[in-house]
Amino acid sequence: MHPPKAKKIPKELTIHEDTRIDDYFWLNQREDQEVLDYLNQENAYCKAVLKPTESLQKELYEEIVGRIKKDDESVPYKKNGYWYYTRFVKEGEYPIHCRRAGGDKFENSGDEEILLDVNELAKGHSYYAVGGLSVSPNNQFLAYGEDTVSRRIYTLKVKDLMSGKLLDVNIQRTTGGATWAEDNETLFYTEKEEKSLRSAKIFSYNVFNHESQLRYHEADDTFNCGVYKSKSKKYIIITSGASITSEFRYIDARSPHEDFTVFQERIRGLEYGITHFEDKWYVLTNWDAQNFRLMQTHETNTSRDFWKEVMPHRDETLIEGIELFKNHMVVEERTKGQNFIRIINQKTAEEHYMNFDSETYDCWTSINPEFDTPILRFGYTSMTTPSSVFDYDMNTQEKTLLKQQKIVGGYDESNYESKRIWVEARDGEQVPMSMVYKKTNELEIPKNAPLLLYAYGSYGHSLDPYFSSVRLSLLDRGFIYVIAHIRGGEDLGRRWYDQGKLLHKKNTFYDFIDCGQHLIKQGYTSNQKLYAMGGSAGGLLMGAVINMRPDLWKGVIAAVPFVDVVTTMLDESIPLTTGEYDEWGNPNEEVFYHYIKSYSPYDNVGRKAYPNLLITTGLHDSQVQYWEPAKWIAKLREYKTDDNILIMDCNMETGHGGASGRFEALKETAMEYAFLLMLEGRF
């Protein structure tokens, strides 16, 4: 079967006296039948190329699904007199959300009450997702969002948990979440703009008389807004912000019709987050503190003039968040690429860090809705340790394992090894990588092995080392899996993020290339066995590095890739443009235009040999529009000088996150793994 060939309709795009010719601009017409026909042709070609792997895909899928405990259940947590948890039935794609009343322990609680059986709700839908479950203070009503299109546009619904019936509430175009006032009838929610999908307006809504009132409109189109309730339950809080600027406003949750009070007016570059406890606010801020510091102020004096320092800034340590209890403060920190949990007894001022055995791991505070307890619920995983949930007594420092992810068929952690490796980048920076592999009879790391290098590198998102039962299908077939903690993430603090954004964005790509070169130089793999993968902004990374160093990779998987950066960032009508200027720069300004153009994957496709490439996308993607990868593959076909594989799978029913349901999405993973193994000749 011959690869599809998209027609060319040249379109001139001119700004700053510079003209780009986009031959495939026409592919952005989602409803055009010719566009849909082209996408279906790409899907047919992809299926034909991967046809020899069909049995392998089935084998991988069954293997991956076979490791999942089908009738799994989450660890219950107690909130407002009820124990909440989710569970799955064996053949169910979706969770069942449940609760039980009373009891000092879950075992002593009452009968199960099903809040939502998502398997039932999903019937008749090719895609279905529930978001933002929120129970009213009197425990009677459940608000939740429903998305049946996969564009992250939710319809807000309310269920009476006493009668089991839905109220007459169908609020369109929301973010999915909602927050109850203490009157048990007023909901606060966020509405998205119709075309850009920007979270722009906060409404209050009475679920009984259906009165709706606009409470806040974020007029700055570079900002998004949201609403939530403080852990203390005293305040309804509106948050508004861009990537480097924050602003909060609040009202008493018992008086939902009051006017909101601004906490601290926005100042460009000032970021802060707020936590309420007793008569104080704690403020985590970057004010004169690149890695953030912790401040405190009385609840009636909230402007920056009244903030007093509680925890100072440290050059080597990023403060990522805090969790407050009656007698303790829990601080999540990051130093030299590793995150830590710090416990401070606020009565005695004694403090300690939680200890873990692994060289590289991920730990995080979990669901902790209550103040008056010495117990911290936290999560832990490493590249060899399945995800685990613990309770930690902050007084005795005793950990209690509540649950560890079960791998059906058995899993022996001692058969696998994880390492932290440091690479010197071309400018002298030290870049960490996290590696995992299956041990052989030798003690050393395998040599000249197939290796999959994964990274993201944007938005300050730290990609911590984590366990994946899915990944075992590669490790057990001799692959080494490596996460590169490159600049653009926040793995080494805010400086690491700042050095990988705006006019420093190319550091992200250089770091990834330098990591790949190091792995080859050390003999772990070769350019005939080195594979790369990234999704979304990580897909941009894939597009950039194959333009810069196409010879380095045997194969690349670019998932929902953001590759048409200039055109997208010049189109303010589509989602995630105006709010992204602080990340990529505004190309309406000439200096950013030329810099973005110099690395934008689509604009830099050249006449050269490219590695084998699998691209995935979804027709309804709200984050990265499908036409970006569609245009990219069309241009790559026109320009590339090699005979390597170039295929795209466009899911015609889903969006950015792929298929809904816990099993269906794994078919795409099986396809991706089969692509890699096909390139290794193992099918």
C-alpha positions, 0 to 999 in steps of 0.5 A: 500500500502506498502512503497517502499524499496530501494535496498542496494548497499554498497559503502565505503567512506573513508577519514581521516582513517574513513570509512562510508558505504553508502548503497544508494549512487547509487540513485545519478544517475539522468538519471538511469531508476531504480532511476526514478522508485524508485522516482515514487514509493515514489510518489505513496506511498505518494499519497496513504497515503495522499489519505484520505486528497484529499478533504481537500487538494482541500478545502485548495487549493481553500481557499488559492487561493480564497484569492488572488486578481487575477487581481493584479498590482504592484505599478509603479516606475519611471525610466529613463522617464518610469513608470514600473509595473507588472500586472496579469490577472485573470486566469494567472499564470504568470506576465505581465511586462509593462511600460508607458512613461512620466508624472510626475505621473503614472496617466498622463503617456502614453499608456501601453506597454507590455514588456513581457507577461510571460503567453504567453512565458510559453505556452508549458513548464511544468516549466517556469521562467523569470529573470533579466529584464534589459532595455537599457539606450536608453529604446529600448532593453530589456534583460532577462533570461529564465529558462525552466528546474528549475535548475536556468540556464538561457538563455539570450535573447534580445527584441527590444521594438520598433519592438517587435521582438527578436534579434538573441541573445541566450546566454546559461548557464547564471545567468539570469541577464545582465547589459547594458553599456551606448552605448546601445549595449554592455551587461555584463553577468555572465556565470555558470560552466557547472556542478558545476553551479558556477558563474565563468565568466563575459563576454561582448557581443555586441548584434548587431555584436555578438562579445563576450569577456571574461572580468573576470574569477574567478579562486578561486572555493570558490568564485562566481562573478556577474556584475551590474551597479551603481545607479549613472549609471556611473560604471559597477561593477564586484563583486566577493566573498565568504561568508566572503570575497569580491572583486570589480572591475569597469569600466566607463559604457561609455567605456565598453572595458576598463580594469577593475580596482580593488577597493580593493584587496581581503583579507580573512575575509574582507567584503565590499560593494560599493555605488557610489555617485557624486565623492565619494564611500561609503564603508560598511565594516566589517574591524575592525567592526563585525557589519559593519561600513560605510566608504567614499573615493574619486572615484579615491582613492579606496584602503583601505588606503584611506577609512575614517569613516563616521558611526562607528561600534556599538556592539549592531547594525548591519548595513545591507545596505544604500540607497543614495539620493541627500540630504539624506542617508537611513540606514537599521539597526538591533538591538535586533532582530528588523530591523529599517530604519534610515534617515539622512539629509546630508545637515543639519546632522539631523536624525531620525528613522521611527516609526511603531506601531507593537511590531514585524515587517519587513520593507525594502527599496524598488525600489528607482532608482532616486537620486534627490528626497526626497521620499523614497519608502519602504515596511512594513509588520508584522505577522498580517499586509498584505504587504504594499508599502509606499512613505515616505517624508524624509523632512516632515516624512509623510507616504503615503500608496500606496498599501496594499496586498488585501485579497479577501473575507475580512481580519480583522487584529484585529482578530489576535495577534502577540507577540515577545517571548524571550527564554533562550537557554541552554548556557544562550543566549536569543533567540527571537521568533515571534508568531501569532495566531487567537484570541479567546474570551479569552485575553490570548494566546491559550493553548495546541494548535497545533503549527507550529514552523518554522526556517532557521538558516543559511547563516546569513539570518534573518527570519523577521516576515511577513504576509502570507495570505496562513498561515491564513488557519492554524490560522483559524483552531486554529494553532499557528504559530511561527518563531524561530530566531535562531543562524545561522541567522543574526537576532541579528547581525553578532555575531548571525551568527558567533555563528551558523556556522562552528564549532558552527553549533550545536547551531542552532539545540540546539536553535530550540530544546530549543524554542520547549521545551519552547513553551511546558513548557509555555503550548502553546502546547504539544509534541503531538501538536508541529510541525516543518518545515524548507526548504533547510538549514532549512531542514538540521535543521529538520533532525538534530533535529529529530535525537537529539530529535525525541520525541519532535515533533508530525510531521515534514515537511522537504522541499528540505532538505540538509541532506547528508552534509558530502558526499555533501561537499566532492563532489566539482563537484556539485553546492554549495560545494566549495563556502560553505566551509566558512559556514559549513567547509571543510571536507577535513580538519579532524576537520571539517569532524568529526564535520560535521559528528557528526550532518549530518542528513543522517549519524546520522539516528539511530534505534529509533522512529521518528516523522511523516515526510513529505519530499519534493524535486524536480528532477531538484533541483540545490541547494540540489540534489534530491538524498539527501532526497531520500537517507535519506528517504530510510535509515529512513525506514530501521532504524526507530522503529515506525509506524509513517508516512514517505512519500516523494513527489518528483516533477519530473518537478521542482527544488529547488523553486518548481512549477512555476506560482503563483497558481500551487505552492500552491498545494504543500502548500495545501498538507503540510497543509493537512498533519498537519491537518491529524495528528490533526485528522481533515480530 
